[in-house]
Amino acid sequence: MYDNLSYWEKKNFFHADVIIVGTGIVGLNAAIEIKSLAPKISVLMLERGFFPSGASTKNAGFACFGSISELIEQEKLSGTDGLHSLISKRWKGLLKLRNLLGDEQISYQNNGGFELFRPQQASLTEKCVAKLSHFNTLIEDIVLQKDVYRQVDYRIDEFGFKGIDALIECRLEAQIDPGMMMKALLAKATAMGVQVLNCCKVEELVRANDKIDLKTEQGTFTCKKALLTTNAFINELLPDLAVVPGRGQVIVTKPIPNLKVKGTFHYDLGYYYFRNIDGRILLGGARNLDIKAEETTEFGETVAVQQALHNLLKEVILPATHIEIEHKWSGIMAFGPKLAPIVEELQANIFCAVRCNGMGIAIGSQTGQEAGEMVFRSLDN
Ligand SMILES: Cc1cc2nc3c(=O)[nH]c(=O)nc-3n(C[C@H](O)[C@H](O)[C@H](O)COP(=O)(O)OP(=O)(O)OC[C@H]3O[C@@H](n4cnc5c(N)ncnc54)[C@H](O)[C@@H]3O)c2cc1C
């Protein structure tokens, strides 16, 4: 075969002890962990995008650990002890991310998080308000602070909202710039000797004796251990994993003079989310309008979701303001029947760490670290 690859290219670029597929927050943290544990282990990362092009660069940048209505639903799924351990993982994950990169490097801003309620949601509001002290007590030994969640209806006018009659604050919720986070993670990984190759989509994995072949259009890469951190796209390589994609559509307005909105905001059980960024509003969500249609790995937009986002902007968030949309995109999350990510050896020497369930800022670092440790332990050191 004439592929025009030189002897030197074949010898130096196509083999590593560990190959990680996907350079999102999980893959990069796994690479950093392996290099911290054993600098001599060679780690190569293959990314299909021109830069990391999964959820990690397309999210909303909420550094959150759960709004009250989400916690109520999650407690039903996981039980009280299970929820306590989930919140603990999210909180510790956020601390880990901040310690690893530094607040300035990720533009971490603790402006508070807020859940909005409309009059027609009176029974949900009542349910959430009734649970405030329960969740405050549950998280006290995790965040070491009292009364983190509180009802702050008096702040509704301060933000300029219309048609909202209740507001619950989470004092410890913050916002970051996910693009800055990803640049800092990439810089850290490459400074530790991790090699990253972009525009290199892994099409197939083949186990051959004690090595794994990863087939791409650029050639076949080989390694001792392969770690898949391709998140919502995992079923393209391993079809039977319990991962369901969920597309999130996002819009960003043009700068708005004297914008009053400051913080991260959740509405309708977390299905809508918005925040301030550079004097603009970033708003996403409305997946629940047609959950089945949004269970896709295709980027794109739909009329129904775009219309719902525009309506929320016009009617509730910026009622008396002329609004123009300057940016829009979509990103793909990974959901599943359980809230915990899948961090496992799926076949001999093939590992995965996927499904952060829309909470990757909080749990991506920890998930990557666990995956890195798992792969490291499996190598003969
Ligand atoms: C619109 C939106 C808003 C969100 N908002 C928030 C938020 O505010 N807070 C929060 O905590 N979480 C949020 N999330 C979720 C969060 O972004 C994810 O949980 C997290 O980024 C997942 O990280 P990851 O590393 O597992 O996957 P990803 O970042 O998706 O990385 C997977 C990588 O694998 C690559 N890849 C896929 N297939 C292949 C292949 N075959 N070969 C090579 N490379 C491949 C992809 O290009 C991608 O770069 C949001 C997600 C979306 C989509």
The ligand as an ORCA input file, in Angstrom:
! r2SCAN-3c Opt
* xyz 0 1
  C     -25.398     22.211     25.155
  C     -24.729     21.600     26.345
  C     -24.735     22.277     27.560
  C     -24.115     21.725     28.676
  N     -24.009     22.471     29.802
  C     -23.326     21.981     30.875
  C     -23.121     22.781     32.023
  O     -23.514     23.942     32.051
  N     -22.479     22.226     33.081
  C     -22.014     20.935     33.064
  O     -21.477     20.449     34.063
  N     -22.148     20.177     31.960
  C     -22.775     20.669     30.871
  N     -22.918     19.914     29.739
  C     -22.368     18.546     29.757
  C     -20.849     18.514     29.631
  O     -20.438     19.381     28.621
  C     -20.414     17.072     29.365
  O     -20.887     16.236     30.422
  C     -18.913     16.913     29.255
  O     -18.342     17.894     28.440
  C     -18.595     15.535     28.720
  O     -17.206     15.445     28.544
  P     -16.560     14.188     27.851
  O     -15.093     14.363     27.893
  O     -17.135     12.942     28.449
  O     -17.118     14.190     26.364
  P     -16.924     15.187     25.137
  O     -16.545     16.538     25.551
  O     -18.157     15.046     24.308
  O     -15.681     14.584     24.381
  C     -15.747     13.469     23.529
  C     -14.725     13.696     22.422
  O     -14.584     12.518     21.644
  C     -14.421     12.897     20.279
  N     -14.772     11.739     19.471
  C     -15.997     11.159     19.348
  N     -15.921     10.063     18.557
  C     -14.628      9.942     18.184
  C     -13.914      8.992     17.375
  N     -14.521      7.939     16.828
  N     -12.585      9.185     17.183
  C     -11.937     10.240     17.747
  N     -12.573     11.176     18.527
  C     -13.883     11.004     18.747
  C     -15.372     14.087     20.139
  O     -15.069     14.876     19.022
  C     -15.158     14.806     21.452
  O     -14.159     15.796     21.391
  C     -23.511     20.434     28.599
  C     -23.494     19.761     27.383
  C     -24.090     20.332     26.255
  C     -24.055     19.593     24.953
*
